[in-house]
Amino acid sequence: MKRRTLLLLLPAGLLLAACTSLPEGVRERRGRFSLQKTGYGAPEQFTGRFTLRTGPDLLRLDILTPLSGVIARIESTSRGATISRGLDEVIARGDSPEALMEETLGFSIPVSTLEAWLDGRPRPDALPAETWRDGDWSVRVNARQPDSTPSRILAVYENQGVKVRLTLLLDPPAS
C-alpha cells in the first residue's frame, strides 16, 4: 500500500516542482549538450543537459546528467565565482567562471556571454546574428524555433592544440 501511495504522489511532486516560479528578474534557459574534446590526452566526449539561470548578481550554469542529476555547478556573483562538484562540494574559487574553467578543464566556455549565445547574439548588447567569434570560439546558430530564438547552436574552440566542439540543443522557451 505504501509503495502504491508513493507512486501516486510522485507525479504530483514532479508537477509541483515544474510549476515553481523563479525569483523576479531571474531568467532560466534549459537544453541538452554534446561536447567533444581532442588535443591533450585521449579524446573525450560528454553529453547531458544544462540549466542556465541569470539575474541580478547571479549567473549559474548547472551541468546535468541526461537524467538531470547535477554533475557540476558553475556560479558567479559579486562575491566571485565557484565551480562545484554536484550541488555543494566547491572544488575551486576565483574571480571569474572563465578563469576557473581554464584552470580546471584546460579550456573555458564564455559563461558570462552564454546567455547572449542562447539568444543568438554574440554579446548582450549586440543584435542577433547567425555566426560570430567570441575569443577562441567560433559560434553558429544552426536552427531556430518558430519564434526565431535559437534551437541549435554549434560552438567550436581551438587553441594551443586543444579543440572543443560544443553543440547546444535548446528547449523551447517557457510560455
C-alpha positions in Angstrom: 0.0 0.0 0.0 2.8 2.5 0.9 4.6 1.8 -2.4 1.4 2.5 -4.4 0.8 5.7 -2.5 4.3 6.9 -3.2 3.9 6.1 -6.9 0.7 8.1 -7.0 2.3 11.1 -5.2 5.4 11.1 -7.5 3.7 12.7 -10.5 2.1 15.4 -8.2 5.5 16.2 -6.8 7.1 16.5 -10.2 4.2 18.7 -11.3 4.7 21.0 -8.3 8.5 21.1 -9.0 7.8 22.1 -12.6 5.5 24.9 -11.5 7.9 26.6 -9.2 8.4 30.2 -10.1 11.7 31.9 -10.5 12.6 34.9 -8.3 11.8 38.3 -10.0 14.4 39.3 -12.6 15.8 35.7 -12.9 15.8 34.0 -16.3 16.2 30.3 -16.8 17.2 28.5 -20.0 17.4 24.7 -20.4 18.6 22.3 -23.0 20.9 19.4 -24.0 24.5 19.5 -24.9 27.1 17.4 -26.6 30.8 18.2 -26.1 33.8 16.6 -27.8 37.4 17.5 -26.7 40.5 16.5 -28.6 44.1 17.6 -28.1 45.9 16.8 -24.8 45.4 13.2 -23.7 42.8 10.9 -25.1 39.7 12.3 -26.9 36.8 12.9 -24.5 33.1 13.1 -25.2 30.3 14.2 -22.9 26.5 14.5 -23.3 23.9 15.7 -20.9 21.6 18.6 -20.0 22.2 22.1 -18.8 20.3 24.8 -16.9 21.4 28.4 -17.1 20.0 30.9 -14.6 20.8 34.6 -14.9 19.6 37.6 -13.0 20.7 40.5 -10.8 24.0 39.4 -9.3 23.6 35.8 -10.4 24.9 33.6 -13.2 24.5 29.8 -12.5 25.2 27.1 -15.0 24.3 23.6 -13.9 25.7 20.7 -15.9 23.4 17.7 -15.6 23.4 14.0 -16.5 20.9 13.0 -19.2 18.5 12.2 -16.4 19.0 15.7 -14.8 21.3 14.8 -11.8 23.7 17.6 -11.2 27.3 16.8 -12.2 28.7 20.3 -11.7 27.6 23.9 -10.9 29.5 27.0 -12.2 28.3 30.1 -10.3 29.3 33.7 -10.5 28.1 36.5 -8.2 29.5 39.8 -7.0 31.4 37.8 -4.4 33.3 35.8 -7.1 33.0 32.5 -8.9 32.9 28.9 -7.8 32.9 25.5 -9.5 31.2 22.8 -7.5 31.0 19.0 -8.0 27.4 18.2 -7.5 25.4 20.9 -5.8 27.6 21.8 -2.9 31.1 20.4 -3.0 33.1 23.5 -4.0 36.3 22.5 -5.8 37.6 25.9 -6.9 37.0 29.6 -6.2 38.2 32.6 -8.3 37.4 35.9 -9.8 35.6 34.6 -12.9 33.9 31.4 -14.1 36.0 31.5 -17.3 39.3 31.6 -15.4 38.2 28.7 -13.1 37.2 26.6 -16.2 40.5 27.3 -17.9 42.4 26.3 -14.7 40.4 23.1 -14.0 39.5 22.0 -17.6 42.2 23.4 -19.8 39.6 25.4 -21.8 36.9 27.9 -21.0 33.3 28.3 -22.2 32.5 32.1 -22.0 29.9 31.6 -19.3 29.4 35.4 -18.9 28.2 35.7 -22.5 26.5 32.3 -22.7 23.0 33.8 -22.2 23.6 36.1 -25.2 24.7 33.0 -27.3 21.4 31.3 -26.3 19.5 34.3 -27.6 21.5 34.2 -30.9 23.7 37.2 -30.1 27.5 37.5 -29.7 27.1 39.8 -26.7 24.2 41.0 -24.5 24.3 44.4 -26.3 24.6 43.1 -29.8 21.9 42.4 -32.5 21.1 38.8 -33.4 23.5 37.1 -35.7 23.9 33.7 -37.4 27.7 33.4 -36.9 30.3 35.2 -34.7 33.6 34.8 -32.8 33.8 35.1 -29.0 37.5 34.9 -28.1 38.8 31.5 -29.3 35.2 30.3 -30.0 33.5 30.2 -33.4 29.7 30.2 -32.9 27.0 29.4 -35.4 23.2 29.2 -35.0 22.2 26.1 -36.9 18.4 26.2 -36.3 15.8 28.4 -34.8 12.5 28.0 -33.0 9.2 29.3 -34.6 9.7 32.5 -32.5 13.2 33.0 -34.1 15.1 32.1 -30.9 17.9 29.6 -31.5 17.1 25.9 -31.1 20.5 24.5 -32.1 23.9 26.2 -31.7 27.3 24.9 -32.7 30.4 26.4 -31.0 34.0 25.3 -31.8 37.0 26.2 -29.7 40.6 25.9 -31.0 43.7 27.0 -29.1 47.1 25.5 -28.4 46.3 22.1 -29.8 43.0 21.7 -27.9 39.8 21.5 -30.0 36.4 21.5 -28.4 33.1 21.1 -30.3 30.0 22.0 -28.3 26.5 21.5 -29.6 23.7 23.1 -27.7 20.1 22.0 -28.3 17.8 24.5 -26.5 14.4 23.6 -25.0 11.6 25.9 -26.4 11.1 29.0 -24.2 8.6 28.5 -21.4 5.2 30.0 -22.2 
